[in-house]
Structure formats: C-alpha cells, structure tokens
Amino acid sequence: MWILIALLLVQFAISTALSALNLRHLRQTAAAPPQEWAARLDTSQFPRVIAYAEARARLGHLARVGGLVVTLVILLSGLFPALARWAASLPIGVVWQGLIVLALPAAISYLAEVPWDLLSQFGVEKRFGFSTITCRTWLLDQLKSLLLLLVLGTLLGGGLLALIGWLGRAWWLPAWVLFSLFQLLMTIIAPVLILPLFNKFEPLEDEKLRDQILGLARRAGFPVRGVFQVDASLRSTHSNAYFIGLGKTRRIALFDTLIEQHSQEEILAVMAHEIGHWVKKHILKRIAATIVLSGLGIALTALLLDVPWLYRAIGAADSFASLGAVGPVAAVGLYVIGILLSPVGLLLSPISSWFSRRDEYQADAYSLELYDHPTALEEGLVKMTEKNLANLFPHPLVVVFRYSHPPLLDRVAAIRKAAQLDS
C-alpha cells in the first residue's frame, strides 16, 4: 500500500513543481522579453496572459489535489475490495461482476472532475472571454459523453474481462489485437458517428477558400473526402483546424472561429501544415506507436495481474485466493496496476513529446513548400497564440515533459530558417 501511495505522491509533486516552475518562468520572461519579440508581440496583453496562466494553474492544482484525495480514499477506505466481494456474490456472470467493479472508479472519477470542469468552463474560461458554452449545452455534452462511455466502456471492458476469464495468462495477445482494432475502428467512425454528436460538421461555406484548400490537397496527393466547418463557437472562441478519419471518412475540419479570426492566407498555411502531417505519415506513425506501446503495456499488465502482492496491498487477498484474477478480482487488479504504471507515462512523456514536436517542425517546413506564402504561417501562429492568451515563454523543462507543440518563439525561428533555405 505504501508503495502505491508513494507513487501517487511523487507524481503529484512532480506535476505541481512543473506547474509552479512554468508560471514563475512566464512572469520573469514576460517582464523582460527578448528585444525582437518585445517589438513583434502585443506586450500590452502580457498581464492578461500571466493572469490567465495563473488562473489555470490554480485550478489545475486544485484539481490535482482533489484527484489525489479521491484516489487515496478509494485505496485506504477498503471500498474496492468490499465492492469486489459484493459483486462476486451477485447471481450474474463474472464479466458483469467485473464491469460493476470497473464502473466504480469511472463513476467516482467523473463526479470528482465535474466541479473542476464547471469552474473551468463557467469560471476561468468565461472570465477571460473564451467560453461561450451554455448550461444546456454543457449538460447535453455530459449526457452524451456518459452514454458513449457506458456503451464503449462496456464493450471494451467486457471484452477484456471475458478474455482474461477464458484464456488465463495468455489473454494479453488477443486483448492487444482487440484494443488495436478498436482504436482503428474509432479513427474511422469518429468523424461520421461520434464527433457529430457534439458539433455540426457542415461543408465549408466559403467556396473560394474550399477550392483553394482542395487545390492544396490535390497538389500534395492528399485524398480528402471533403472540407467542413465546425461550429466550435458554440462552446469556445479558441480556434483550431485538423484532419480526421481514415479511408472514406477522411476529412478536413476548420473551426468556425478560425475562419472568423484569420485571413485566407493564414488559413491556407495552417491547412498546408495539416496536410504535411499526412504527407510525412505522422498520423500513421503515431497509430503504429500507440499500438506497439499498448501491446507492451497490456503484456506487462498480464504479468502483474497474477501477482498476489497486488491484491494484498489493497486488502483483496482473500478474494484473489478464492476466485483468482478473474471477473471482479481482475477489475481490482487492473485498477491497482493503473496506479503502478502511471509513473511510466510520466517518464515516457519527454520521449513522446519530443517526437510530437519534431513532427510539428516537419509539418511547418512542408507547409512552406506546399503554400508559397512564407510569412502567412508565422502570422497565423502568432495571431492564434495571442488570441488564445497562450504561454509565450514556457520553461524548457516543462516543454520537455508537457509540450506536444513547440513554443511559439522556437517554432517561428524554425519557420524563418526553413523559409531562408527554400529561397
């Protein structure tokens, strides 16, 4: 038990330290920014950038404290083993018994996150002029999310518990196949079945812009099924653009806020960047990496699932001795393993973040090749960063652990260098 608690506390301490370090670095650098950027950026907005970062950091810290407390209560109260014993006594199949146990941390996690989401959407984001969501939209989003979680969680969790019960220690290989197929299926159906539950995807109204985007796609050999605008302004003024789906569901999506806030040249440069991810095969590489890493994680989980210490640590040794690692007992084991392996994700985050930032640099460079407007991408990124009050000066260590995209200053420097090499 003390090992589990120590891991939770270490992870909490690292996350808190990174957040504090980032905030202090922002305050110091914003007070004396690099001379070139002091002239390039709207320094009058720096106090709002700092205030927004401080508000988000405070809320993030409270959410971390709340999450830590909830997890410690689950571990120390004996709630989990008691639930496993109760579920095992029910006159239903072991898979359903296990799903009942798995539903507990999912329900508790959801309820624990609701206050912080409310404070974020209707507090911080609303106060800084970003959130446009209404109570009705928020409630509908929650209901839809819960329904999806119930359906997909039952299918995936039930399949996993069934394989554990049927195959014993050999369950990990077919479970890996199941997870991989599930991920690919979600990538294919999300654009047409899941995402439209939350947003409207309509053909881009600006025909000229649509034709120009499709022209870029044709030049790059990018097979796209359509260009859509998303009613993101229903929830926020933040802007974004991306492409989603595989095969016949592949499509380009632009937030309506992006269309409103940026010039056509800037939008086309952003689109060329997104096409660059496809040309450089970044998406396929990420899917492949996820599949490989998930296989390693599932194999390790299979090894740990039969270790008696795992169940003694949480007070479920009797259930493990009498039932083995199946059904409700396996659900307890999966929860504890999730805590044990969570530091692994923290340790691997610098590696995954580095590859992600490298991909962004490559997509930026390709954007300059595909769309011959060298300053459009830079101007679009600067405008997007300033409008979103993003941290212009993150601490280098925080970038290493948390940033999937390069900081603006580094990114613009790389764009300028690539533009000079191309000229």
Buried (B, 14 or more C-beta within 10 A) or exposed (E): EEEBBEBBEEBBEBBBEBBBBBBEBBBEBBEEBEEEBEEBBEEEBBEBBBBBBBBBBBBBBEBBEBBBEBBBEBBEEEBBBEBBBEBBEEEEBBBBBBBBBBBBBBEBBBEBBEEBBEBBBBBBBBEBEBBBBEEEBBEEBEEEEBEEBEEEBBEBBBBBBBBBBEBEEEBBBBBBBBBBEBBEEEBBBBBBEEBEEBBEBEEBEBEEBBEBBBEBBEEBEBEBBBBBBBBBBBBBBBBBBEBBBBEEBBBBBBBBBBBEBBEBBBBBBBBBBBBBBBBBEBBEEBBEEBBEBBBEBBBBBBEBBBBEEBBBBBBBBBBBEEBBBBBBBBBBBBBBBEBBBEBEEBEEBBEBBBBBBEBBBBBBBBBBBBBEBBEBBBBBBBBBBBBBBBBBBBBEBBBBBBBBBBBBBBBBBBBBEBBEEEE
